[in-house]
Amino acid sequence: MNDELFLNEQIQVVALFQAGHHPCRPVRFKRANGKEVEVSELGLRHPLPQGSKTIHIFDVTDGGTDYRLEFDSERLTWRLTREADHYE
Amino acid sequence: MSRLPELNEHNTERPMIMHIDLNSCFASIEQQSRPMLRGKPVAIVNRRTETTAIVTASYEAKAKGVKVGMKLREAKILCPDIVALETDPPKYRHVYHKLLAIMQDYSAHVSMKSIDEGVIDFNHADEVTKARDLVGIGYEIKQRLKDEVGVWMRCNIGISTNRFLAKTAAGLHKPDGLDVITSHNIREVLGELKLTDLTGIAHRNQARLQSVDIMTPLQFLDASAETLHKIVFKSVVGEWWYKRLRGFEVDDVDTQMRRVGRQYVLERFDLSREEVLQRLHHLAESVGSRMRRYDKSARGVYVYAKPREGKYWHASSLSPLPFFSDATIYAQAEALFERAPSDIKEIGIHCYELCDYSASQLSLFADEIARERQVTGIIDDINRRYGERTIHSADTLGTGEYMRTRIPFGSTRHL
């Protein structure tokens, strides 16, 4: 039932910056173990203020697992902080 | 309308009030953000323990009998595959602000009733918007919610001549409904509802109405203003109901902030007195910071404790001069808490008799107050810049792990 795995993994991300309601959309990321994940859907993007700094949270899926990516807008770094599957 | 309407008189003006209500709000937002949860039973809880109460359930969970307020343990019996997720306030705040921005595109007169519902008063909209069909605007808002937040987001929309009937309309066809209540269909709509389906009529008011043989909303509508005023509600509230049911506005009132408070259900029930006081201290810091954010100070502190068994305990104190620092709030709360019972499951603290923080106050201790104000201001600045609780009392060093801020229901003031 409690299916989430909490992580703090630095990742490499290919993201698309564009006009519209979703101006930044991660499309692919590479994990520390070399595994590449294709993002099939951006569920929701929301800001997480940390004092005067903002972290952007991207909840995404590859169609089998949900992931949470965090973009630090000050340091310009991406981290994978959650992974969730095993819903059965 | 200032005079009381006749018994058969209804508000026949064009319906210009739109009530918007997000369906199973937190669960829908989680299903939106985590696509693999869509179509699955989801429960949102404040803490992942078996005894925690469910804050929101998805429609899939509700279909299996899971209800809001039910213990997670009971929900698992009805629905063993339910996925329990902890509340994620920043995510819900983001969606709240998105919804608010969409609503404000149509009228300057928007009021949010809680984190998942709000009202647009089109009486104050521009002429071009006013000339549009409100049902069309309703469907447009539904689509914008999907485009601007996400495809899984749905909302109920109700349109009527006053806030009460608009909310009633929004509850008629869940999820994703859109209904209009006018003077033409009011009897038909009320004929299908129970008294407790009406917002504001819970068990106590139902019992009041039933004591004079008002058993249905239609009988409520047909009751005279005199009966409602003098016999049922024994106050002007009866007249408000009489007008409300006829579509006249009585609920367009601004609420003022009268107190600031926070409560906490203890993570364990075997905490020592000292540990409970640390949590009370954490609440005092949280309340103090919130109060100062609104440029307020207070004269009163109220604390309460709910024991696991026995009666609710509370105590309060009122000072002649206003105070604002966390240390003063906690000192008063701690003194009051000496009389609190043991074996507690929940504690709470409120500051009341609020006044403007910046208003100068003549005092014999002016220097001391000025220094306290400066120190408090600097701590608040640092916490604003580097994040909540960057500086806090050493006493509350270990409490942050348990006492994260939850989503407030009702008031949207702190969102």
Interface residues (C-beta under 8 A of the other chain):
Chain A: M1 N2 D3 E4 H21 E41 G43 L44 H46 P47 L48 P49 Q50 G51 S52 K53 I57 D59 T61 G64 T65 D66 A84 D85 Y87 E88
Chain B: I29 Q32 S33 R34 P35 M36 L37 K40 R48 K76 D81 I82 V83 A84 L85 P90 K91 H94 V95 D147 E148 V149 G150 N383 R384 R385 Y386 G387 T390
